[in-house]
């Protein structure tokens, strides 16, 4: 039993019927935290058991986030390896004859742009490691998605984010390039998906997680993940 304060009053709080088997108050409950950018990693490293971060199959980006997370864990006085890195990637399994454009149209849609938004600031600080090309491409995509805050016709931020995780907004198609898709998305044939997943693990990812980026195709994507990746794990 422990005291807590609620609405200015101190009250004692306790789980009742702990031996019933309906819930577990003995074992540790893992804490997963979704983070973005250096401050997010620093704070998450203090408490989390796993940090979920937007990553694709690019080795240099994975190594950068892995090293930043490991440093934050050490700075927090925690044991090396005590915080797992979970990559959160946009996913699409290509069908016969399909290309990356079909991945955009039928799969992750506008999603890769949000990875640009999440990572733009950190990427700009590490141009020497990541390269100017992908940094500039990600910054440009993020700015085009969000719009110019100084423009008189700037869209309302709720209108901008209302389309998040809802497939492809045709207005975003010119923003999404193959360079961005290759960088942020786990896509390809079943064999290519397995190769990319293995590459991500070797680069420092502990757990792979994918965006089910469109509610209307989630069942299809879950089935593809199971057959193309999990069945061969």
C-alpha positions in Angstrom: 0.0 0.0 0.0 1.4 3.4 -0.9 0.1 6.9 -0.4 -0.7 9.2 -3.3 -2.1 12.7 -3.7 -5.2 13.4 -5.7 -7.2 16.6 -5.8 -5.3 17.9 -2.8 -6.0 14.9 -0.6 -3.6 12.1 0.4 -5.1 8.7 -0.2 -3.8 5.1 0.1 -3.8 3.1 -3.1 -3.5 -0.7 -3.3 -4.3 -3.4 -5.9 -6.9 -5.7 -4.3 -7.1 -9.5 -4.8 -3.5 -9.8 -6.0 -3.6 -13.6 -5.8 -6.5 -14.0 -8.1 -4.4 -14.3 -11.2 -6.3 -11.7 -13.1 -3.3 -9.3 -13.2 0.5 -9.5 -12.5 1.9 -7.1 -9.9 5.2 -9.0 -9.4 7.0 -9.1 -12.7 8.5 -6.0 -14.3 6.4 -4.4 -17.1 8.7 -3.3 -20.0 8.4 0.3 -20.8 8.5 1.2 -24.5 9.0 4.8 -25.5 8.6 6.3 -29.0 11.3 9.0 -29.4 12.5 11.3 -32.1 15.6 13.5 -32.1 18.4 13.8 -29.6 16.4 15.2 -26.7 13.8 12.4 -27.1 16.6 9.8 -27.0 18.1 11.3 -24.0 14.9 11.3 -22.0 13.8 7.9 -23.1 17.2 6.4 -22.2 16.6 7.3 -18.5 13.5 5.1 -18.1 12.7 3.0 -21.1 13.5 -0.7 -21.7 13.0 -0.1 -25.4 13.1 3.0 -27.6 11.0 3.0 -30.8 12.6 5.2 -33.5 11.7 5.9 -37.1 14.3 4.1 -39.1 14.6 2.4 -42.5 17.3 0.0 -43.8 20.0 2.6 -44.1 23.1 1.4 -42.2 24.6 4.8 -41.4 21.4 6.2 -40.0 20.9 3.1 -37.8 24.5 3.3 -36.5 24.0 7.0 -35.7 20.9 6.4 -33.6 22.4 3.3 -32.0 25.5 5.3 -30.9 23.4 8.2 -29.7 21.1 5.9 -27.7 24.0 3.9 -26.2 25.7 7.2 -25.1 22.4 8.4 -23.5 22.1 5.1 -21.7 25.6 5.4 -20.3 25.1 9.1 -19.3 22.0 8.0 -17.4 24.1 5.5 -15.4 22.4 2.4 -16.8 24.0 -0.8 -18.0 25.2 -1.1 -21.6 22.6 -2.8 -23.7 19.9 -2.4 -21.2 17.7 -0.3 -23.6 16.7 -2.0 -26.9 16.5 -0.1 -30.1 13.3 -0.8 -32.0 13.2 0.4 -35.6 9.8 1.6 -36.9 9.7 1.4 -40.7 7.2 2.0 -43.4 6.4 -1.4 -45.0 5.2 -2.8 -48.3 5.8 -6.1 -50.0 6.1 -5.6 -53.7 4.0 -7.8 -56.0 5.2 -9.3 -59.3 6.2 -6.4 -61.6 5.6 -3.7 -59.0 8.1 -0.9 -58.4 8.8 1.6 -55.6 6.1 3.9 -57.1 3.6 1.1 -56.4 4.8 0.9 -52.9 3.9 4.6 -52.5 0.5 4.2 -54.2 -0.6 0.9 -52.7 1.4 0.8 -49.5 3.0 3.4 -47.3 1.6 6.4 -49.1 2.7 9.7 -47.6 4.3 8.0 -44.6 8.0 8.4 -45.4 7.6 12.2 -45.2 6.8 12.0 -41.5 10.2 10.2 -40.9 11.8 13.2 -42.6 10.0 15.5 -40.2 11.0 13.4 -37.2 14.6 13.3 -38.1 15.3 16.5 -40.0 17.0 18.4 -37.2 19.2 15.6 -36.0 20.2 14.7 -39.6 21.2 18.3 -40.3 23.7 18.0 -37.3 25.3 14.9 -38.8 25.8 15.7 -42.5 29.4 14.4 -42.4 28.2 11.0 -41.4 24.9 10.8 -43.4 25.7 12.8 -46.5 24.3 16.1 -47.9 22.1 14.4 -50.5 19.8 12.5 -48.1 19.9 15.3 -45.5 18.8 17.9 -48.0 16.2 15.6 -49.5 14.7 14.9 -46.0 14.7 18.6 -45.0 13.0 19.6 -48.3 10.3 16.9 -47.9 9.6 18.0 -44.3 9.3 21.6 -45.3 7.1 20.9 -48.3 4.8 18.8 -46.2 4.5 21.3 -43.3 4.4 24.4 -45.5 6.0 27.7 -45.0 4.9 29.1 -41.6 5.4 32.6 -42.9 3.1 32.2 -45.9 -0.3 33.9 -45.8 -2.0 30.8 -47.1 -0.3 28.4 -44.7 -2.7 25.5 -44.0 -4.0 24.9 -40.5 -1.8 22.3 -38.7 -4.9 20.1 -38.0 -5.6 20.0 -41.7 -2.0 19.0 -42.3 -1.9 16.1 -39.8 -5.5 14.9 -40.5 -4.1 13.0 -43.4 -1.4 11.3 -41.4 -1.5 7.5 -41.7 -4.3 7.6 -44.2 -2.5 6.4 -47.3 -1.4 8.7 -50.1 -2.4 12.3 -50.4 -1.9 13.0 -54.2 -0.5 16.4 -53.3 2.5 14.6 -51.6 3.4 12.4 -54.6 5.9 14.9 -56.1 7.7 15.1 -52.7 8.2 11.4 -52.3 11.3 10.3 -54.2 13.0 6.9 -54.6 15.9 8.2 -52.5 13.5 8.8 -49.6 11.7 5.5 -50.1 14.9 3.5 -50.1 16.1 5.3 -47.0 13.0 5.2 -44.8 11.0 2.2 -46.1 11.2 -1.6 -45.6 9.9 -2.6 -49.0 10.7 -5.1 -51.8 10.1 -8.7 -52.7 9.9 -11.3 -49.9 13.6 -12.1 -50.4 14.6 -8.5 -50.4 12.6 -7.8 -47.3 14.5 -10.6 -45.5 17.8 -9.3 -46.6 17.0 -5.7 -45.5 15.7 -7.0 -42.2 19.0 -8.9 -41.6 21.0 -5.8 -42.6 19.1 -3.7 -40.0 19.8 -6.2 -37.3 23.5 -6.3 -38.1 23.7 -2.5 -38.1 22.4 -2.3 -34.5 18.6 -2.7 -34.4 17.4 -5.1 -31.7 13.7 -5.3 -32.7 12.1 -4.6 -36.1 8.7 -3.0 -36.1 6.7 -1.8 -39.0 4.1 0.9 -39.6 0.7 -0.5 -40.6 0.5 2.8 -42.4 -3.0 2.4 -43.9 -5.9 1.1 -41.9 -7.6 -0.1 -45.1 -4.6 -2.4 -46.0 -3.4 -3.5 -42.5 -4.7 -7.1 -42.8 -2.8 -7.5 -46.1 0.4 -6.1 -44.6 0.2 -8.3 -41.5 -0.2 -11.4 -43.7 2.8 -10.3 -45.9 5.0 -9.6 -42.8 4.2 -13.1 -41.5 4.9 -14.9 -44.7 7.9 -12.9 -45.9 9.8 -12.2 -42.7 8.5 -13.9 -39.5 8.1 -17.3 -41.1 11.9 -17.3 -41.9 13.1 -15.8 -38.6 
